[in-house]
Amino acid sequence: MVMAKVEIYTKDTCGFCTMAKRVLSRKGAAFEEYPVAADSAKFDEMVKRSEGGRTVPQIFIDGVHVGGFDDMNALDRAGNLDAMLAA
């Protein structure tokens, strides 16, 4: 099965980032992680791609902005995350 491309912007000290990565890993989804704490260019890229999101994590699945951990968790509870990851 081909998995969707997952990108996640994070900071090392972010508990929600850790939880988001844990959920993705549990689902077998590989993800590209972009640490933004010491990389202002990556932070600016995250804000632009998320249309103003300045908090982490910011999660993208196949280029679609999912939002943060709470948003991804809501998708999962609604039963929609697995389908997005399998796209």
BAFI-3210 file (N, C-alpha, C; in Angstrom, 3 decimals, decimal comma, padded with zeros to 6 digits):
// residues 87
n [1|2|3|4|5|6|7|8|9|10|11|12|13|14|15|16|17|18|19|20|21|22|23|24|25|26|27|28|29|30|31|32|33|34|35|36|37|38|39|40|41|42|43|44|45|46|47|48|49|50|51|52|53|54|55|56|57|58|59|60|61|62|63|64|65|66|67|68|69|70|71|72|73|74|75|76|77|78|79|80|81|82|83|84|85|86|87]
n.u [000,846|000,552|001,618|000,459|002,176|003,543|004,063|005,528|005,829|007,862|008,863|011,455|010,742|008,049|005,177|002,786|003,710|005,243|003,205|001,701|003,536|003,776|001,187|001,126|003,265|002,313|000,315|001,762|002,674|005,043|006,928|008,023|009,996|010,191|012,134|011,589|012,525|015,168|015,430|014,722|013,895|012,526|010,489|009,182|008,342|006,556|004,561|003,616|002,719|000,735|-001,074|-000,833|-000,499|001,182|001,907|003,182|002,534|002,459|000,708|000,824|-000,749|-000,141|000,290|-001,924|-003,135|-003,584|-003,668|-003,085|-002,090|-004,530|-006,411|-005,660|-006,083|-008,844|-009,673|-008,848|-010,447|-012,907|-012,694|-011,460|-008,737|-007,143|-007,885|-006,964|-004,222|-003,708|-003,992]
n.v [-001,184|002,170|004,913|008,134|011,286|012,621|015,501|017,209|019,951|020,814|021,325|020,582|020,638|020,275|018,859|018,179|017,790|015,495|013,688|013,721|012,649|010,133|009,051|008,993|007,238|004,922|004,293|003,490|005,333|006,951|009,924|013,218|015,261|018,586|020,502|023,569|025,338|026,405|027,289|029,740|030,129|027,759|028,003|030,304|029,272|027,312|028,932|030,302|028,171|027,075|029,041|031,088|029,743|029,598|027,983|024,837|021,300|021,664|020,057|018,301|016,452|014,835|017,383|018,782|020,925|019,853|020,772|021,163|018,983|018,469|018,805|016,765|014,578|014,755|014,171|011,522|010,366|010,688|008,864|009,419|009,792|007,524|006,935|009,233|008,949|006,717|007,497]
n.w [000,000|-000,848|000,939|002,014|001,589|004,404|006,282|008,971|011,033|013,711|017,216|019,511|022,235|022,379|023,498|022,187|019,621|019,955|020,644|018,266|016,434|017,551|017,147|014,332|013,831|015,072|013,324|011,219|009,422|007,547|008,046|007,213|009,094|010,164|012,011|013,630|015,550|015,618|013,074|011,174|008,545|007,910|009,799|008,848|006,396|007,309|008,522|006,294|004,610|006,236|006,310|008,253|010,644|013,646|015,673|016,854|016,599|012,981|010,576|007,531|005,003|002,120|001,048|001,900|004,346|007,528|010,090|013,580|016,330|017,760|015,734|013,931|015,591|015,945|013,346|013,296|015,327|014,112|012,167|009,764|009,322|008,695|006,033|004,748|005,172|003,672|001,130]
ca.u [000,000|001,297|001,168|000,495|003,345|003,191|005,083|005,167|006,732|007,926|009,909|011,878|010,138|006,604|004,490|001,808|004,488|005,572|001,985|001,343|004,468|003,435|-000,009|001,519|004,103|001,442|-000,450|002,684|002,877|006,340|006,722|009,183|009,902|010,926|012,278|011,552|012,987|016,408|015,470|013,705|013,370|011,523|009,360|008,459|007,702|005,421|003,522|003,048|001,980|-000,430|-001,870|-000,783|-000,277|002,476|002,138|003,547|002,923|001,606|000,752|000,349|-000,856|-000,167|000,230|-003,127|-002,917|-004,504|-003,710|-002,209|-002,379|-005,954|-007,113|-005,365|-006,735|-010,276|-009,815|-008,691|-011,653|-014,022|-012,470|-011,026|-007,292|-006,576|-008,117|-006,046|-002,857|-003,586|-004,291]
ca.v [000,000|003,426|005,845|009,551|012,023|013,346|016,460|017,762|020,977|020,531|021,824|019,498|020,721|020,315|017,613|017,867|017,258|014,115|012,888|013,602|011,695|008,814|008,582|008,676|006,030|003,799|003,977|003,039|006,412|007,625|011,371|014,098|016,196|019,840|021,266|024,999|026,168|027,120|027,470|030,762|029,940|026,692|028,559|031,175|028,376|026,708|029,953|030,566|026,995|026,841|030,268|031,865|028,924|029,898|027,001|023,509|020,945|021,922|018,766|018,283|015,126|015,035|018,807|019,387|021,329|019,188|021,581|020,706|017,665|018,330|018,648|015,424|013,645|014,810|013,398|010,124|009,953|010,656|007,768|009,937|009,907|006,363|007,091|010,277|008,412|005,660|008,092]
ca.w [000,000|-000,915|001,975|001,680|002,065|005,624|006,726|010,275|011,559|015,146|018,120|020,412|023,557|022,176|023,824|021,151|018,491|020,318|020,544|016,849|015,823|018,098|016,432|012,952|013,871|015,409|012,120|010,186|008,460|007,557|007,952|007,132|010,211|009,971|013,253|013,313|016,664|015,297|011,615|010,904|007,189|008,008|010,537|007,913|005,426|008,007|008,684|004,962|004,136|007,087|006,230|009,484|011,835|014,268|016,716|016,372|015,233|011,822|009,889|006,146|004,405|000,665|000,758|002,479|005,733|008,449|011,302|014,650|016,900|018,072|014,458|013,425|016,503|015,628|012,108|013,657|016,063|013,160|011,238|008,463|009,209|008,005|004,599|004,263|005,180|002,657|-000,181]
c.u [000,889|000,726|001,295|001,802|002,908|004,365|004,595|006,251|006,686|008,944|010,193|011,103|008,610|005,968|003,475|002,490|004,813|004,349|001,573|002,236|004,169|002,216|000,356|002,336|003,260|000,630|000,449|002,969|004,281|006,063|008,062|008,996|010,773|010,999|012,375|012,157|014,214|016,531|014,374|013,112|012,286|010,286|008,517|007,712|006,442|004,262|002,829|002,184|000,700|-001,364|-001,989|-000,557|001,113|002,804|002,512|002,783|001,963|001,800|000,133|000,332|-001,089|-000,386|-000,985|-002,868|-004,001|-004,703|-002,722|-002,612|-003,871|-006,769|-006,909|-006,069|-008,240|-010,558|-009,756|-009,946|-012,862|-013,860|-011,956|-009,514|-006,688|-006,726|-007,177|-004,614|-002,643|-003,706|-003,229]
c.v [001,243|004,372|007,276|010,165|012,874|014,228|017,067|018,735|020,875|021,405|020,702|019,473|020,647|018,951|017,202|017,319|015,788|013,221|012,689|012,585|010,278|008,229|008,158|007,389|004,795|003,347|003,528|004,083|006,993|009,127|012,077|015,148|017,408|020,581|022,762|025,892|027,008|027,426|028,446|030,620|028,862|027,191|029,432|030,352|027,755|027,702|030,219|029,396|026,765|028,049|030,950|031,071|029,148|028,930|025,664|022,470|021,541|020,704|018,885|016,842|015,312|016,509|019,518|019,688|020,712|020,047|021,048|019,334|017,474|018,102|017,239|014,370|013,600|014,027|011,904|009,608|009,844|009,538|008,189|009,940|008,743|006,482|008,145|009,730|007,374|006,211|007,832]
c.w [000,000|000,129|001,465|002,186|003,257|006,017|008,040|010,737|013,076|015,879|019,103|021,723|023,517|022,435|022,770|019,899|018,739|020,175|019,090|016,152|016,294|017,370|015,016|012,909|014,152|014,189|010,968|009,125|008,619|007,449|007,871|008,215|009,944|011,302|012,937|014,398|016,302|013,806|011,210|009,503|007,184|008,759|009,617|006,876|006,054|008,113|007,349|004,497|004,942|007,130|007,592|010,753|012,404|015,395|016,083|017,182|014,202|010,931|008,509|005,663|002,916|000,310|001,321|003,950|006,614|009,691|012,314|015,162|017,152|016,800|013,899|014,280|016,234|014,342|012,413|014,365|015,140|012,128|009,880|008,253|008,420|006,493|004,006|004,164|004,094|001,242|-001,206]
res [m|v|m|a|k|v|e|i|y|t|k|d|t|c|g|f|c|t|m|a|k|r|v|l|s|r|k|g|a|a|f|e|e|y|p|v|a|a|d|s|a|k|f|d|e|m|v|k|r|s|e|g|g|r|t|v|p|q|i|f|i|d|g|v|h|v|g|g|f|d|d|m|n|a|l|d|r|a|g|n|l|d|a|m|l|a|a]
***
